[in-house]
C-alpha cells in the first residue's frame, strides 16, 4: 500500500494576477457568480491508497482564484465530505496561501464527525469508518469580512482514504478481578467489561489518570488492571498493571483510615483487601504517570489534578515549557478542578531579584519552537513588572513577566493563579 504524504493539485495559473481578475483603474467589487472559475484539479495520485496519520499533512493547491473584479488577498480553507451532502470544514494554519496544508488529524476528526462518531465506543462499533472510504474535498475562498464573497470549488474525489479515531475523548483502563467475574481481558468480553472501566476526567483528557467507583461484594476485593483488551488476553505482556510481577503473587493491603496508597508494576499479582467482609463501594484512582494507585472505602468525589507551569529564572533557569523539560519547571496544581492553581516556591539565598511567567501546558516540540507555541499567562502591567511580596493582581494571556524584588536573601513564597478570575496572588511564607 502506498502512503501519500502530500497531494498536489497542479498549479495552472499561479502568478501575481489570476485569470479571472480585471485590469481596471477603478476596481469595483463584484460578487463571484461563476464558481467554475475557482478550481482544484484531480491529482495524478488521487486513485491511490491514502492513509491519514496524526502528524501528517495533506497539501491542496488552488488552481484559479474567484473573480472578485480586482486582485485581492483571499482567505482559503477546505471542506470534506463522505457523500457531497454533509460537509466538515478544515482550515489550514496559513489561510492566504493558494497552497493549503491541512492537518491530517483535522481531516480524521472531520471524517469521524461526518460518520456520527463522538466517542471510542462509537468508533469501535463502526467498521465502515475504520476501513477505506471514499472522501470528497473542495476548496473554499472568501474575502475577509465579506460574506457574499464566499465561493466553493469543484469536488475532488479521493476514493481510497483510511482515517483513524481522532475525536478527543477520555481514555480508560479495565478493572479485572473477582467482582467482575474474572472475565479475560480480551475483545470478546468488551461488552461485559464495559461497566468495569476506569475513566479519565472529561476536563483532563490525556492526563493518564483514571478513576471509578465500583461496588465490591464481600470477600471479593481481589483485582488488578489492564490497559486494553487484546487477543493475547491474560498473556498481554505490557498491559497488565498489578501489585507484583508474578501471577498469584498477591499483596494483602490494609485501608488505613479508609485509604490505601501504593505503586503498581507491570505484572499479574493482585491487590487483596482481607478486611473487605461486607458489600461496599470502593473508589479507585490509577495514575499512569507516576505509576501509583489509591483505593478509598466508599464513594468519594474524584478530582483529576491539573497543572500549569512556572517558567523563569527560578524555574530551571528559563527552560522553555516542553515535555522533556517537565522535571526542571515548577508545577502549580489544581487538585479540585476549580481552575485555581497553587504551589509553594523555595527561593535559594543569593538569587536576588527574579522574574517569571506561567505556561498553561507543556508542548512536545524542540526548545526553540516552544516559546512561540506555548499558551502563556503573563503580567498585564508590562514586562518585568517589579513587585514586592505580598502582591495580588491580575494576569492575562501574554508573555510579560513579574519580577520579585524583596526575596534577595531567599525564602519561601506561595503562588496562586486563578484562571477563572484571571488573577494572581503571591505571598511570602514566614516561619
C-alpha positions as CSV (number, residue, x, y, z in Angstrom):
1,X,0.0,0.0,0.0
2,X,1.3,3.4,-0.9
3,X,1.2,6.2,1.7
4,X,0.9,9.6,0.1
5,X,2.2,12.3,2.4
6,X,1.1,15.1,0.0
7,X,-1.4,15.5,-2.8
8,X,-0.6,18.3,-5.2
9,X,-3.2,19.8,-7.4
10,X,-1.3,21.2,-10.4
11,X,-1.0,24.9,-10.5
12,X,-2.4,26.2,-13.8
13,X,-2.2,29.9,-13.1
14,X,-0.3,31.0,-10.0
15,X,1.1,34.5,-10.5
16,X,0.6,37.9,-9.1
17,X,-2.6,38.2,-11.2
18,X,-5.1,35.4,-11.8
19,X,-7.1,34.7,-15.0
20,X,-10.4,35.9,-13.5
21,X,-9.1,39.4,-12.4
22,X,-9.8,42.5,-14.4
23,X,-7.3,45.3,-15.4
24,X,-9.3,48.3,-14.1
25,X,-8.0,51.6,-13.0
26,X,-11.1,51.9,-10.7
27,X,-11.7,48.3,-9.4
28,X,-15.2,47.6,-8.1
29,X,-16.0,44.5,-6.0
30,X,-18.2,42.0,-7.8
31,X,-19.9,39.0,-6.2
32,X,-18.5,35.9,-7.8
33,X,-21.2,34.1,-9.7
34,X,-19.3,31.5,-11.8
35,X,-17.8,29.1,-9.3
36,X,-16.3,27.1,-12.3
37,X,-13.5,29.7,-12.3
38,X,-12.4,28.5,-8.9
39,X,-10.9,25.1,-9.4
40,X,-9.0,22.2,-7.9
41,X,-7.6,19.7,-10.4
42,X,-7.9,16.0,-9.8
43,X,-4.3,14.9,-8.9
44,X,-2.4,12.2,-10.6
45,X,-2.2,10.2,-7.4
46,X,-5.9,10.6,-6.4
47,X,-6.8,7.0,-7.1
48,X,-4.0,5.5,-4.8
49,X,-4.5,4.4,-1.2
50,X,-4.1,7.3,1.3
51,X,-3.7,6.6,5.0
52,X,-4.1,9.5,7.3
53,X,-1.7,9.9,10.2
54,X,-1.9,12.0,13.4
55,X,1.2,14.1,12.3
56,X,0.6,14.1,8.6
57,X,-0.2,16.9,6.2
58,X,-2.4,16.9,3.1
59,X,-1.4,19.6,0.6
60,X,-4.1,21.1,-1.7
61,X,-3.2,23.6,-4.4
62,X,-5.8,26.1,-5.7
63,X,-5.7,26.4,-9.5
64,X,-7.6,29.7,-10.1
65,X,-8.9,32.5,-7.8
66,X,-12.5,33.5,-7.9
67,X,-13.3,36.7,-10.0
68,X,-13.9,39.5,-7.5
69,X,-13.3,42.2,-10.0
70,X,-9.8,43.0,-8.7
71,X,-6.8,41.3,-7.3
72,X,-7.2,40.9,-3.6
73,X,-5.9,38.8,-0.6
74,X,-8.2,35.8,-0.4
75,X,-8.7,33.5,2.6
76,X,-8.7,29.8,1.7
77,X,-9.9,26.8,3.5
78,X,-11.4,23.4,2.6
79,X,-14.5,21.3,3.1
80,X,-14.5,17.5,3.2
81,X,-17.5,15.1,2.8
82,X,-18.3,11.5,2.6
83,X,-21.3,12.0,0.3
84,X,-21.1,15.5,-1.1
85,X,-24.1,16.5,1.1
86,X,-22.9,16.9,4.7
87,X,-19.6,18.8,4.9
88,X,-17.0,19.4,7.6
89,X,-14.7,22.5,7.4
90,X,-10.9,22.1,7.6
91,X,-8.8,25.2,8.0
92,X,-5.0,25.5,7.3
93,X,-2.8,27.5,9.6
94,X,-1.8,29.8,6.7
95,X,-5.0,30.9,5.0
96,X,-3.8,33.3,2.5
97,X,-1.6,30.8,0.6
98,X,-3.0,29.1,-2.5
99,X,-1.1,26.0,-1.4
100,X,-3.1,24.8,1.7
101,X,-1.5,22.4,4.1
102,X,-4.3,20.6,6.0
103,X,-3.5,18.6,9.1
104,X,-4.5,15.0,8.6
105,X,-5.6,14.8,12.2
106,X,-8.2,17.5,11.4
107,X,-9.3,15.6,8.4
108,X,-9.7,12.4,10.5
109,X,-11.7,14.4,13.1
110,X,-14.0,15.5,10.3
111,X,-14.4,12.0,8.9
112,X,-15.4,10.8,12.4
113,X,-17.9,13.7,12.8
114,X,-19.4,13.0,9.4
115,X,-19.9,9.4,10.4
116,X,-21.6,10.4,13.6
117,X,-18.8,9.2,15.8
118,X,-18.5,11.0,19.1
119,X,-16.5,8.6,21.3
120,X,-14.3,5.5,21.2
121,X,-17.3,3.1,21.6
122,X,-18.9,4.6,18.5
123,X,-15.6,4.1,16.6
124,X,-15.2,0.5,17.7
125,X,-18.8,-0.2,16.6
126,X,-18.4,1.3,13.1
127,X,-16.3,-1.0,10.8
128,X,-17.1,1.3,7.8
129,X,-15.4,4.3,9.5
130,X,-12.4,2.1,10.4
131,X,-12.0,0.9,6.8
132,X,-11.0,2.5,3.5
133,X,-13.6,5.1,2.4
134,X,-14.3,7.5,-0.4
135,X,-13.5,11.1,0.6
136,X,-14.5,14.2,-1.3
137,X,-12.7,17.5,-0.8
138,X,-13.2,21.0,-2.1
139,X,-11.7,24.4,-1.5
140,X,-13.4,27.5,-0.1
141,X,-12.5,31.1,-0.9
142,X,-13.7,34.3,0.8
143,X,-12.6,37.9,1.3
144,X,-12.2,38.8,4.9
145,X,-15.4,40.2,6.4
146,X,-17.4,39.9,3.1
147,X,-20.0,37.2,3.4
148,X,-21.2,37.4,-0.2
149,X,-17.6,36.7,-1.4
150,X,-17.7,33.0,-0.2
151,X,-17.4,30.6,-3.1
152,X,-16.6,26.9,-3.3
153,X,-14.6,24.9,-5.9
154,X,-15.4,21.7,-7.7
155,X,-15.3,18.4,-5.7
156,X,-12.2,16.3,-6.0
157,X,-12.7,12.6,-5.2
158,X,-10.2,10.6,-3.3
159,X,-11.6,7.0,-3.5
160,X,-9.2,5.2,-1.0
161,X,-8.7,7.1,2.2
162,X,-8.3,5.4,5.6
163,X,-8.8,7.6,8.7
164,X,-8.4,6.9,12.4
165,X,-10.2,7.7,15.7
166,X,-9.3,11.3,16.3
167,X,-12.2,12.6,18.5
168,X,-10.7,13.9,21.8
169,X,-12.3,11.8,24.4
170,X,-11.5,10.4,27.9
171,X,-9.3,7.3,27.9
172,X,-10.0,4.3,30.0
173,X,-8.5,1.1,31.5
174,X,-10.2,-2.0,32.9
175,X,-10.7,-3.4,36.4
176,X,-10.2,-7.1,36.2
177,X,-10.9,-9.2,39.4
178,X,-13.3,-11.3,41.4
179,X,-16.0,-8.6,41.4
180,X,-16.0,-8.5,37.6
181,X,-16.2,-12.3,37.4
182,X,-12.5,-12.7,36.4
183,X,-13.5,-12.2,32.7
184,X,-10.5,-12.4,30.5
185,X,-9.2,-9.0,29.1
186,X,-10.0,-10.0,25.5
187,X,-12.1,-8.3,22.8
188,X,-15.0,-10.9,23.1
189,X,-15.6,-9.7,26.7
190,X,-15.8,-6.0,25.7
191,X,-19.5,-5.7,26.4
192,X,-19.5,-7.4,29.8
193,X,-16.4,-5.4,30.9
194,X,-17.8,-2.1,29.7
195,X,-19.1,-1.3,33.2
196,X,-15.7,-2.1,34.7
197,X,-13.8,0.7,33.2
198,X,-11.9,3.5,35.0
199,X,-12.0,6.8,33.0
200,X,-10.0,9.9,32.6
201,X,-11.9,13.1,33.6
202,X,-13.7,15.0,30.8
203,X,-11.6,18.0,31.8
204,X,-8.3,16.1,31.8
205,X,-8.3,14.2,28.6
206,X,-4.9,12.7,28.0
207,X,-3.9,13.1,31.7
208,X,-3.2,9.3,32.1
209,X,-5.1,9.4,35.4
210,X,-8.1,7.0,35.6
211,X,-10.8,6.7,38.3
212,X,-14.0,5.0,39.1
213,X,-16.3,3.9,41.9
214,X,-17.1,0.2,41.9
215,X,-19.4,-1.9,44.2
216,X,-17.3,-4.8,45.5
217,X,-19.1,-7.8,47.1
218,X,-17.9,-9.1,50.4
219,X,-14.8,-11.3,50.2
220,X,-14.2,-10.3,46.6
221,X,-11.7,-7.4,46.9
222,X,-9.1,-9.0,44.7
223,X,-8.1,-7.3,41.5
224,X,-5.6,-5.8,39.1
225,X,-5.9,-3.6,35.9
226,X,-5.5,-3.9,32.2
227,X,-4.9,-1.0,29.8
228,X,-6.6,-2.7,26.8
229,X,-8.5,-5.8,25.6
230,X,-6.3,-7.8,23.3
231,X,-6.3,-11.2,21.6
232,X,-3.5,-12.1,24.0
233,X,-5.9,-11.9,26.9
234,X,-4.3,-12.9,30.1
235,X,-0.9,-13.1,28.4
236,X,-0.7,-9.4,27.4
237,X,2.9,-8.7,28.3
238,X,2.8,-5.0,28.8
239,X,-0.8,-4.0,29.5
240,X,-1.2,-5.6,33.0
241,X,-1.0,-3.2,36.0
242,X,-0.6,-5.2,39.2
243,X,0.7,-5.2,42.7
244,X,3.5,-7.6,41.9
245,X,5.1,-9.1,38.8
246,X,4.2,-12.8,39.1
247,X,0.8,-14.3,38.7
248,X,-0.8,-15.3,42.0
249,X,1.9,-13.4,43.9
250,X,-0.7,-11.3,45.5
251,X,-0.4,-8.5,48.0
252,X,-2.6,-8.1,51.1
253,X,-3.3,-4.4,51.8
254,X,-4.9,-2.5,54.6
255,X,-7.1,0.6,54.2
256,X,-5.6,2.9,56.9
257,X,-8.2,5.5,57.8
258,X,-10.2,4.1,54.8
259,X,-7.4,4.6,52.2
260,X,-4.5,2.7,50.7
261,X,-1.9,4.4,48.6
262,X,0.9,2.5,46.7
263,X,2.6,1.7,43.4
264,X,1.9,-0.7,40.6
265,X,4.2,-2.7,38.4
266,X,3.7,-4.4,35.0
267,X,2.6,-7.8,36.4
268,X,-0.2,-10.1,37.3
269,X,0.0,-10.0,41.1
270,X,-3.3,-8.8,42.6
271,X,-4.2,-6.4,45.4
272,X,-6.3,-8.1,48.1
273,X,-8.2,-6.4,50.9
274,X,-8.7,-9.1,53.6
275,X,-10.8,-6.7,55.7
276,X,-13.4,-6.4,52.9
277,X,-16.0,-8.5,54.7
278,X,-19.2,-6.6,53.6
279,X,-20.5,-5.4,50.3
280,X,-19.5,-1.8,49.7
281,X,-18.2,0.8,47.3
282,X,-14.5,1.3,46.6
283,X,-13.2,4.5,45.0
284,X,-10.1,3.7,42.8
285,X,-7.6,6.1,41.2
286,X,-4.8,4.9,38.9
287,X,-2.1,7.4,37.9
288,X,-0.1,6.0,35.0
289,X,2.3,9.0,35.0
290,X,3.6,8.2,38.5
291,X,2.6,4.5,38.4
292,X,0.6,4.9,41.6
293,X,-2.8,3.6,42.9
294,X,-5.2,4.8,45.5
295,X,-8.1,2.8,47.0
296,X,-10.6,4.5,49.3
297,X,-13.6,2.9,51.0
298,X,-16.9,4.4,50.0
299,X,-17.9,6.6,47.0
300,X,-15.7,9.7,47.0
301,X,-15.6,12.8,44.9
302,X,-12.9,12.3,42.4
303,X,-10.8,15.1,41.0
304,X,-8.1,14.8,38.5
305,X,-5.1,17.1,39.3
306,X,-4.3,19.6,36.6
307,X,-1.2,21.6,36.2
308,X,0.3,24.9,34.9
309,X,4.0,25.6,34.9
310,X,6.2,28.4,36.2
311,X,8.8,29.4,33.6
312,X,11.6,31.8,34.7
313,X,14.8,32.4,36.5
314,X,14.0,30.2,39.5
315,X,12.3,27.5,37.3
316,X,15.1,25.8,35.6
317,X,16.8,29.0,34.6
318,X,14.3,29.9,31.9
319,X,13.8,26.4,30.5
320,X,11.1,26.5,27.8
321,X,7.9,24.7,28.6
322,X,8.5,21.5,26.7
323,X,7.6,17.9,27.7
324,X,11.3,17.0,28.1
325,X,11.8,19.9,30.5
326,X,8.9,18.9,32.8
327,X,11.2,18.0,35.7
328,X,13.0,21.3,35.5
329,X,9.9,23.5,35.8
330,X,7.8,24.3,38.8
331,X,4.3,22.8,38.8
332,X,1.3,24.6,40.1
333,X,-1.5,22.2,40.8
334,X,-5.3,22.4,40.8
335,X,-6.5,19.5,42.9
336,X,-10.2,20.2,42.8
337,X,-10.8,21.1,39.1
338,X,-11.6,24.7,40.3
339,X,-9.2,26.3,37.8
340,X,-7.2,27.6,40.8
341,X,-3.5,26.5,40.7
342,X,-1.1,26.7,43.6
343,X,2.5,26.0,44.6
344,X,5.0,26.8,47.3
345,X,8.3,28.0,45.9
346,X,11.6,27.8,47.8
347,X,14.0,30.5,46.6
348,X,17.7,29.9,47.3
349,X,19.7,32.6,49.1
350,X,21.6,34.8,46.8
351,X,19.1,34.6,44.0
352,X,18.4,38.3,44.0
353,X,15.5,39.7,42.1
354,X,13.9,37.1,39.8
355,X,11.3,37.1,37.1
356,X,8.8,34.6,35.8
357,X,5.6,33.9,34.0
358,X,3.4,30.8,33.5
359,X,2.7,28.3,30.7
360,X,-0.8,26.7,30.6
361,X,0.6,23.4,29.3
362,X,3.8,21.7,28.0
363,X,4.4,21.4,24.3
364,X,6.0,18.4,22.6
365,X,8.5,20.1,20.3
366,X,12.1,21.4,20.2
367,X,13.0,24.1,22.8
368,X,13.4,26.9,20.2
369,X,9.9,26.4,18.9
370,X,8.2,26.2,22.3
371,X,8.5,29.8,23.1
372,X,6.1,30.8,20.3
373,X,3.8,27.7,20.5
374,X,3.1,27.8,24.3
375,X,0.0,29.4,25.8
376,X,1.2,31.9,28.3
377,X,-0.1,33.6,31.4
378,X,1.6,36.8,32.0
379,X,1.6,40.2,33.7
380,X,-0.8,42.8,32.1
381,X,1.2,45.7,33.7
382,X,4.2,45.3,31.4
383,X,7.3,43.2,31.1
384,X,9.5,42.6,34.3
385,X,6.9,44.4,36.3
386,X,8.5,44.9,39.7
387,X,6.6,43.7,42.8
388,X,7.2,43.2,46.5
389,X,5.5,40.3,48.3
390,X,2.7,40.1,49.3
391,X,1.2,41.0,45.9
392,X,-2.3,40.5,44.4
393,X,-3.2,41.5,40.9
394,X,-4.5,40.4,37.5
395,X,-3.0,38.2,34.8
396,X,-3.6,37.9,31.1
397,X,-2.8,35.7,28.1
398,X,0.6,37.3,27.5
399,X,4.3,36.9,27.8
400,X,5.2,39.7,30.2
401,X,7.0,38.7,33.4
402,X,6.5,39.6,37.1
403,X,9.8,40.5,38.9
404,X,10.0,39.8,42.7
405,X,12.3,42.3,44.4
406,X,12.2,41.5,48.1
407,X,13.5,37.9,48.4
408,X,17.1,38.7,47.9
409,X,18.1,36.7,51.0
410,X,16.0,33.7,49.8
411,X,12.9,32.2,51.4
412,X,9.6,30.6,50.5
413,X,6.5,32.1,48.9
414,X,3.2,30.8,47.8
415,X,1.8,31.3,44.3
416,X,-1.9,31.1,43.4
417,X,-3.1,31.6,39.8
418,X,-6.9,31.7,39.4
419,X,-7.7,31.2,35.7
420,X,-11.4,31.8,36.2
421,X,-10.9,35.3,37.7
422,X,-7.6,35.8,35.7
423,X,-5.9,36.8,39.0
424,X,-2.6,36.1,40.8
425,X,-1.6,36.1,44.4
426,X,2.0,35.9,45.7
427,X,2.6,35.7,49.4
428,X,5.8,35.3,51.4
429,X,5.8,32.3,53.8
430,X,7.0,33.3,57.3
431,X,8.0,30.5,59.6
